[in-house]
Amino acid sequence: MEENLHAPQMAQVGLLAPHFKCEVVVKGGEFKTVSLSDYKGKWVVLFFYPLDFTFVCPTEITAFSTHYDEFKKLKAEVLGGSTDSVHSHKAWLKELGDLNYPLFSDITRSMSRDYGVLMADKGIALRGTFIIDPDGILRYALYHDLGVGRSVAETLRVLEALQSGELCPMDWKKGEKTLGKA
């Protein structure tokens, strides 16, 4: 997952995920810098939301935090963020409370552009959810309209299906029969 000149300029399932390096706010309000290469060997669930201090976003952000232990059991790291600054995130977390995962700032909009979620005319990101495998390959991409929240349960279901290495039919859940090897 090193920064790779051959990675696509825009996220595409089946290819290397676009590299990123960004500032994050972690539990306790500290600022850190992370990059995709920091997560080499782990599954990554990366999600974008439009803006801090909005109506739908806190429902998703807190749901990812509530289900964080389930992601950890699946050896996945969660990163969420928007085009807001880390300072805006920190101020918002005073209302939301600490999260169990970092919130990234894409104030330059480069991550949003690379992952295909940037609404350039508004300077904000669509709701986008991405799953990156331990080798840095993008395995899942989902885009939502601004007014529709995503399902954290569905993200967990897809992560389990991807980790199974099997062909999984629609609505498949862990423990159910698969269709064989992928």
C-alpha atoms as an extended CHARMM CRD file, in Angstrom:
* protein
*
       182  EXT
         1         1  MET       CA              0.0000000000        0.0000000000        0.0000000000  PROA      1               0.0000000000
         2         2  GLU       CA              2.9610000000        2.2740000000       -0.4810000000  PROA      2               0.0000000000
         3         3  GLU       CA              2.2420000000        5.3960000000       -2.4480000000  PROA      3               0.0000000000
         4         4  ASN       CA              2.1340000000        3.9460000000       -5.9350000000  PROA      4               0.0000000000
         5         5  LEU       CA              2.3990000000        5.8730000000       -9.1780000000  PROA      5               0.0000000000
         6         6  HSD       CA              0.3790000000        3.1220000000      -10.8520000000  PROA      6               0.0000000000
         7         7  ALA       CA             -2.6280000000        3.4750000000       -8.5470000000  PROA      7               0.0000000000
         8         8  PRO       CA             -5.7170000000        4.8160000000      -10.3070000000  PROA      8               0.0000000000
         9         9  GLN       CA             -6.4010000000        8.5210000000      -10.0840000000  PROA      9               0.0000000000
        10        10  MET       CA             -9.9590000000        7.6970000000       -9.1010000000  PROA      10              0.0000000000
        11        11  ALA       CA            -10.9970000000        4.7510000000       -6.9990000000  PROA      11              0.0000000000
        12        12  GLN       CA            -11.8990000000        1.6460000000       -8.9450000000  PROA      12              0.0000000000
        13        13  VAL       CA            -12.9060000000       -1.6900000000       -7.4330000000  PROA      13              0.0000000000
        14        14  GLY       CA            -10.2880000000       -4.3580000000       -8.1040000000  PROA      14              0.0000000000
        15        15  LEU       CA             -7.3740000000       -1.9030000000       -8.3470000000  PROA      15              0.0000000000
        16        16  LEU       CA             -5.0960000000       -0.3310000000       -5.7740000000  PROA      16              0.0000000000
        17        17  ALA       CA             -6.9860000000        2.1210000000       -3.6110000000  PROA      17              0.0000000000
        18        18  PRO       CA             -5.8190000000        5.7120000000       -4.0340000000  PROA      18              0.0000000000
        19        19  HSD       CA             -3.1450000000        6.5340000000       -1.4940000000  PROA      19              0.0000000000
        20        20  PHE       CA             -3.9160000000        9.2150000000        1.0650000000  PROA      20              0.0000000000
        21        21  LYS       CA             -2.1670000000       11.0630000000        3.8510000000  PROA      21              0.0000000000
        22        22  CYS       CA             -4.3070000000       13.2780000000        6.0650000000  PROA      22              0.0000000000
        23        23  GLU       CA             -4.8270000000       14.7880000000        9.4810000000  PROA      23              0.0000000000
        24        24  VAL       CA             -7.2550000000       13.0590000000       11.8340000000  PROA      24              0.0000000000
        25        25  VAL       CA             -8.8750000000       13.7130000000       15.1830000000  PROA      25              0.0000000000
        26        26  VAL       CA             -8.6700000000       10.7460000000       17.5410000000  PROA      26              0.0000000000
        27        27  LYS       CA            -10.3430000000        9.9390000000       20.8450000000  PROA      27              0.0000000000
        28        28  GLY       CA             -9.5800000000       12.6740000000       23.3390000000  PROA      28              0.0000000000
        29        29  GLY       CA             -9.3960000000       15.3720000000       20.6570000000  PROA      29              0.0000000000
        30        30  GLU       CA             -5.7560000000       14.8480000000       19.6600000000  PROA      30              0.0000000000
        31        31  PHE       CA             -4.5810000000       15.5140000000       16.1070000000  PROA      31              0.0000000000
        32        32  LYS       CA             -2.4620000000       12.9690000000       14.2220000000  PROA      32              0.0000000000
        33        33  THR       CA             -1.3930000000       12.3140000000       10.6540000000  PROA      33              0.0000000000
        34        34  VAL       CA             -2.2380000000        8.9720000000        9.0470000000  PROA      34              0.0000000000
        35        35  SER       CA             -1.7920000000        7.4780000000        5.6100000000  PROA      35              0.0000000000
        36        36  LEU       CA             -3.1980000000        4.4430000000        3.8550000000  PROA      36              0.0000000000
        37        37  SER       CA              0.1950000000        2.7420000000        4.1630000000  PROA      37              0.0000000000
        38        38  ASP       CA             -0.1940000000        2.8620000000        7.9820000000  PROA      38              0.0000000000
        39        39  TYR       CA             -2.9190000000        0.2320000000        7.5700000000  PROA      39              0.0000000000
        40        40  LYS       CA             -0.9500000000       -2.2400000000        5.4510000000  PROA      40              0.0000000000
        41        41  GLY       CA             -2.0240000000       -5.7730000000        6.3160000000  PROA      41              0.0000000000
        42        42  LYS       CA             -5.4220000000       -4.6790000000        7.6690000000  PROA      42              0.0000000000
        43        43  TRP       CA             -8.8570000000       -4.2460000000        6.1930000000  PROA      43              0.0000000000
        44        44  VAL       CA             -9.9050000000       -0.5910000000        6.0170000000  PROA      44              0.0000000000
        45        45  VAL       CA            -13.4440000000        0.7650000000        6.0020000000  PROA      45              0.0000000000
        46        46  LEU       CA            -13.1760000000        4.3370000000        4.7450000000  PROA      46              0.0000000000
        47        47  PHE       CA            -16.2760000000        6.4920000000        4.6630000000  PROA      47              0.0000000000
        48        48  PHE       CA            -17.0140000000       10.0520000000        3.6300000000  PROA      48              0.0000000000
        49        49  TYR       CA            -19.8690000000       12.2430000000        4.8010000000  PROA      49              0.0000000000
        50        50  PRO       CA            -20.8330000000       15.7580000000        3.6160000000  PROA      50              0.0000000000
        51        51  LEU       CA            -20.3430000000       18.0980000000        6.5810000000  PROA      51              0.0000000000
        52        52  ASP       CA            -20.0520000000       18.3830000000       10.3410000000  PROA      52              0.0000000000
        53        53  PHE       CA            -23.0010000000       19.8860000000       12.2520000000  PROA      53              0.0000000000
        54        54  THR       CA            -25.6220000000       18.4220000000        9.9010000000  PROA      54              0.0000000000
        55        55  PHE       CA            -28.6360000000       16.1650000000       10.4600000000  PROA      55              0.0000000000
        56        56  VAL       CA            -28.0560000000       12.7420000000        8.8530000000  PROA      56              0.0000000000
        57        57  CYS       CA            -24.2870000000       12.5610000000        9.3980000000  PROA      57              0.0000000000
        58        58  PRO       CA            -24.3020000000       12.1070000000       13.1910000000  PROA      58              0.0000000000
        59        59  THR       CA            -26.5660000000        9.0690000000       12.8780000000  PROA      59              0.0000000000
        60        60  GLU       CA            -23.9900000000        7.3300000000       10.6730000000  PROA      60              0.0000000000
        61        61  ILE       CA            -20.9200000000        8.5420000000       12.5220000000  PROA      61              0.0000000000
        62        62  THR       CA            -22.1730000000        7.3650000000       15.8960000000  PROA      62              0.0000000000
        63        63  ALA       CA            -23.4130000000        4.0640000000       14.4000000000  PROA      63              0.0000000000
        64        64  PHE       CA            -19.9260000000        3.2740000000       13.0720000000  PROA      64              0.0000000000
        65        65  SER       CA            -18.5860000000        4.0150000000       16.5670000000  PROA      65              0.0000000000
        66        66  THR       CA            -21.2560000000        1.8580000000       18.2490000000  PROA      66              0.0000000000
        67        67  HSD       CA            -20.3490000000       -1.0690000000       15.9580000000  PROA      67              0.0000000000
        68        68  TYR       CA            -16.5950000000       -0.4490000000       16.1020000000  PROA      68              0.0000000000
        69        69  ASP       CA            -15.8760000000       -3.6180000000       18.1260000000  PROA      69              0.0000000000
        70        70  GLU       CA            -17.5400000000       -5.6900000000       15.3920000000  PROA      70              0.0000000000
        71        71  PHE       CA            -15.2010000000       -4.1520000000       12.8020000000  PROA      71              0.0000000000
        72        72  LYS       CA            -12.2050000000       -4.8170000000       15.0830000000  PROA      72              0.0000000000
        73        73  LYS       CA            -13.2230000000       -8.4920000000       15.4100000000  PROA      73              0.0000000000
        74        74  LEU       CA            -13.0420000000       -8.6220000000       11.6170000000  PROA      74              0.0000000000
        75        75  LYS       CA             -9.5370000000       -7.0880000000       11.7420000000  PROA      75              0.0000000000
        76        76  ALA       CA            -10.7940000000       -3.9050000000       10.0840000000  PROA      76              0.0000000000
        77        77  GLU       CA             -9.9570000000       -0.3090000000       10.8590000000  PROA      77              0.0000000000
        78        78  VAL       CA            -12.5810000000        2.4010000000       10.3930000000  PROA      78              0.0000000000
        79        79  LEU       CA            -11.8330000000        5.9360000000        9.2000000000  PROA      79              0.0000000000
        80        80  GLY       CA            -14.5500000000        8.4940000000        8.5850000000  PROA      80              0.0000000000
        81        81  GLY       CA            -14.3410000000       12.0710000000        7.4380000000  PROA      81              0.0000000000
        82        82  SER       CA            -15.3900000000       15.0250000000        5.3780000000  PROA      82              0.0000000000
        83        83  THR       CA            -13.9940000000       18.1460000000        3.7650000000  PROA      83              0.0000000000
        84        84  ASP       CA            -14.2140000000       19.9440000000        7.1170000000  PROA      84              0.0000000000
        85        85  SER       CA            -11.0480000000       20.8030000000        9.0670000000  PROA      85              0.0000000000
        86        86  VAL       CA             -9.8110000000       18.7740000000       12.0340000000  PROA      86              0.0000000000
        87        87  HSD       CA            -10.6870000000       21.8210000000       14.1490000000  PROA      87              0.0000000000
        88        88  SER       CA            -14.3170000000       21.6330000000       13.0070000000  PROA      88              0.0000000000
        89        89  HSD       CA            -14.3260000000       17.8780000000       13.7470000000  PROA      89              0.0000000000
        90        90  LYS       CA            -12.9330000000       18.4960000000       17.2360000000  PROA      90              0.0000000000
        91        91  ALA       CA            -15.5840000000       21.1380000000       17.9640000000  PROA      91              0.0000000000
        92        92  TRP       CA            -18.3510000000       18.8210000000       16.7020000000  PROA      92              0.0000000000
        93        93  LEU       CA            -17.0800000000       15.9380000000       18.8200000000  PROA      93              0.0000000000
        94        94  LYS       CA            -17.8160000000       18.0570000000       21.8820000000  PROA      94              0.0000000000
        95        95  GLU       CA            -21.4930000000       17.5600000000       20.9550000000  PROA      95              0.0000000000
        96        96  LEU       CA            -21.2600000000       13.9830000000       19.6480000000  PROA      96              0.0000000000
        97        97  GLY       CA            -18.8290000000       12.6210000000       22.2250000000  PROA      97              0.0000000000
        98        98  ASP       CA            -15.6530000000       10.6350000000       21.5980000000  PROA      98              0.0000000000
        99        99  LEU       CA            -15.6520000000        8.1710000000       18.7280000000  PROA      99              0.0000000000
       100       100  ASN       CA            -13.8950000000        4.8090000000       18.6600000000  PROA      100             0.0000000000
       101       101  TYR       CA            -12.1940000000        5.5930000000       15.3350000000  PROA      101             0.0000000000
       102       102  PRO       CA            -10.4600000000        8.6450000000       13.8040000000  PROA      102             0.0000000000
       103       103  LEU       CA            -12.2200000000       11.3670000000       11.8190000000  PROA      103             0.0000000000
       104       104  PHE       CA            -10.1270000000       12.5380000000        8.8820000000  PROA      104             0.0000000000
       105       105  SER       CA            -10.0090000000       15.9980000000        7.3770000000  PROA      105             0.0000000000
       106       106  ASP       CA             -9.9970000000       16.2560000000        3.6050000000  PROA      106             0.0000000000
       107       107  ILE       CA             -9.7880000000       20.0270000000        3.5840000000  PROA      107             0.0000000000
       108       108  THR       CA             -7.7560000000       19.9220000000        0.3260000000  PROA      108             0.0000000000
       109       109  ARG       CA            -10.4980000000       17.7450000000       -1.2260000000  PROA      109             0.0000000000
       110       110  SER       CA             -7.8530000000       15.4540000000       -2.7480000000  PROA      110             0.0000000000
       111       111  MET       CA             -9.1950000000       12.2970000000       -1.0640000000  PROA      111             0.0000000000
       112       112  SER       CA            -12.7650000000       13.1490000000       -2.0740000000  PROA      112             0.0000000000
       113       113  ARG       CA            -11.6160000000       13.6930000000       -5.6470000000  PROA      113             0.0000000000
       114       114  ASP       CA             -9.5480000000       10.4820000000       -5.7440000000  PROA      114             0.0000000000
       115       115  TYR       CA            -12.3850000000        8.4000000000       -4.3320000000  PROA      115             0.0000000000
       116       116  GLY       CA            -14.9510000000        9.9570000000       -6.6830000000  PROA      116             0.0000000000
       117       117  VAL       CA            -17.1950000000       11.5050000000       -4.0290000000  PROA      117             0.0000000000
       118       118  LEU       CA            -16.3630000000       15.1940000000       -4.4670000000  PROA      118             0.0000000000
       119       119  MET       CA            -19.2150000000       17.5160000000       -5.3840000000  PROA      119             0.0000000000
       120       120  ALA       CA            -16.8610000000       20.1850000000       -6.7370000000  PROA      120             0.0000000000
       121       121  ASP       CA            -19.5400000000       22.8560000000       -7.1040000000  PROA      121             0.0000000000
       122       122  LYS       CA            -20.3540000000       22.5760000000       -3.3860000000  PROA      122             0.0000000000
       123       123  GLY       CA            -16.8900000000       21.6770000000       -2.0820000000  PROA      123             0.0000000000
       124       124  ILE       CA            -18.2770000000       18.7290000000       -0.1150000000  PROA      124             0.0000000000
       125       125  ALA       CA            -18.2880000000       14.9530000000       -0.3670000000  PROA      125             0.0000000000
       126       126  LEU       CA            -21.1710000000       12.6510000000       -1.1430000000  PROA      126             0.0000000000
       127       127  ARG       CA            -21.7240000000        9.7960000000        1.2670000000  PROA      127             0.0000000000
       128       128  GLY       CA            -19.2440000000        7.1830000000        0.0800000000  PROA      128             0.0000000000
       129       129  THR       CA            -18.2120000000        3.9180000000        1.7030000000  PROA      129             0.0000000000
       130       130  PHE       CA            -15.1270000000        1.9670000000        0.6490000000  PROA      130             0.0000000000
       131       131  ILE       CA            -13.6100000000       -1.3140000000        1.7960000000  PROA      131             0.0000000000
       132       132  ILE       CA             -9.9010000000       -1.8150000000        1.1330000000  PROA      132             0.0000000000
       133       133  ASP       CA             -8.2940000000       -5.2250000000        1.6270000000  PROA      133             0.0000000000
       134       134  PRO       CA             -5.0060000000       -5.8570000000        3.4880000000  PROA      134             0.0000000000
       135       135  ASP       CA             -3.0720000000       -5.6270000000        0.1970000000  PROA      135             0.0000000000
       136       136  GLY       CA             -4.4370000000       -2.1510000000       -0.5560000000  PROA      136             0.0000000000
       137       137  ILE       CA             -6.9190000000       -3.3050000000       -3.2120000000  PROA      137             0.0000000000
       138       138  LEU       CA            -10.2780000000       -1.5590000000       -3.2580000000  PROA      138             0.0000000000
       139       139  ARG       CA            -12.9290000000       -4.2850000000       -2.8970000000  PROA      139             0.0000000000
       140       140  TYR       CA            -16.1190000000       -2.2810000000       -2.3720000000  PROA      140             0.0000000000
       141       141  ALA       CA            -17.4170000000        1.1710000000       -3.2510000000  PROA      141             0.0000000000
       142       142  LEU       CA            -20.8490000000        2.5710000000       -2.4590000000  PROA      142             0.0000000000
       143       143  TYR       CA            -22.1160000000        6.0830000000       -3.1370000000  PROA      143             0.0000000000
       144       144  HSD       CA            -25.1880000000        7.6800000000       -1.5600000000  PROA      144             0.0000000000
       145       145  ASP       CA            -27.0880000000       10.8700000000       -2.1520000000  PROA      145             0.0000000000
       146       146  LEU       CA            -26.6640000000       13.5150000000        0.5410000000  PROA      146             0.0000000000
       147       147  GLY       CA            -30.0580000000       12.9090000000        2.1590000000  PROA      147             0.0000000000
       148       148  VAL       CA            -29.8210000000        9.1270000000        2.5800000000  PROA      148             0.0000000000
       149       149  GLY       CA            -27.8510000000        7.5530000000        5.4140000000  PROA      149             0.0000000000
       150       150  ARG       CA            -25.9550000000        4.3410000000        4.8970000000  PROA      150             0.0000000000
       151       151  SER       CA            -26.3920000000        1.0260000000        6.7080000000  PROA      151             0.0000000000
       152       152  VAL       CA            -23.5120000000        0.0880000000        9.0040000000  PROA      152             0.0000000000
       153       153  ALA       CA            -24.9830000000       -3.4290000000        9.2660000000  PROA      153             0.0000000000
       154       154  GLU       CA            -24.7400000000       -3.7670000000        5.4720000000  PROA      154             0.0000000000
       155       155  THR       CA            -21.1270000000       -2.5730000000        5.5330000000  PROA      155             0.0000000000
       156       156  LEU       CA            -20.3390000000       -5.2730000000        8.1130000000  PROA      156             0.0000000000
       157       157  ARG       CA            -22.1840000000       -7.8970000000        6.0330000000  PROA      157             0.0000000000
       158       158  VAL       CA            -20.2120000000       -6.9850000000        2.8960000000  PROA      158             0.0000000000
       159       159  LEU       CA            -16.9180000000       -7.0230000000        4.8330000000  PROA      159             0.0000000000
       160       160  GLU       CA            -17.6870000000      -10.5380000000        6.1050000000  PROA      160             0.0000000000
       161       161  ALA       CA            -18.6180000000      -11.6610000000        2.5850000000  PROA      161             0.0000000000
       162       162  LEU       CA            -15.3930000000      -10.2430000000        1.1380000000  PROA      162             0.0000000000
       163       163  GLN       CA            -13.3520000000      -11.9080000000        3.8680000000  PROA      163             0.0000000000
       164       164  SER       CA            -15.0080000000      -15.2810000000        3.2050000000  PROA      164             0.0000000000
       165       165  GLY       CA            -13.2850000000      -15.5840000000       -0.1820000000  PROA      165             0.0000000000
       166       166  GLU       CA            -16.4480000000      -17.2710000000       -1.4250000000  PROA      166             0.0000000000
       167       167  LEU       CA            -19.1600000000      -16.4010000000       -3.9090000000  PROA      167             0.0000000000
       168       168  CYS       CA            -21.8900000000      -14.9860000000       -1.6850000000  PROA      168             0.0000000000
       169       169  PRO       CA            -25.4820000000      -14.6750000000       -2.9020000000  PROA      169             0.0000000000
       170       170  MET       CA            -27.6360000000      -11.6450000000       -2.1950000000  PROA      170             0.0000000000
       171       171  ASP       CA            -28.4790000000      -11.0490000000        1.4530000000  PROA      171             0.0000000000
       172       172  TRP       CA            -25.8680000000      -13.6480000000        2.4580000000  PROA      172             0.0000000000
       173       173  LYS       CA            -24.9050000000      -13.5830000000        6.1350000000  PROA      173             0.0000000000
       174       174  LYS       CA            -21.9650000000      -15.1920000000        7.9010000000  PROA      174             0.0000000000
       175       175  GLY       CA            -22.7010000000      -18.8440000000        8.6480000000  PROA      175             0.0000000000
       176       176  GLU       CA            -24.9910000000      -19.2820000000        5.6560000000  PROA      176             0.0000000000
       177       177  LYS       CA            -24.1710000000      -21.4180000000        2.6380000000  PROA      177             0.0000000000
       178       178  THR       CA            -22.1050000000      -19.7960000000       -0.0800000000  PROA      178             0.0000000000
       179       179  LEU       CA            -22.0040000000      -20.6310000000       -3.7830000000  PROA      179             0.0000000000
       180       180  GLY       CA            -18.4190000000      -21.9040000000       -3.6780000000  PROA      180             0.0000000000
       181       181  LYS       CA            -14.9710000000      -20.4250000000       -4.1540000000  PROA      181             0.0000000000
       182       182  ALA       CA            -14.6440000000      -17.0300000000       -5.7930000000  PROA      182             0.0000000000
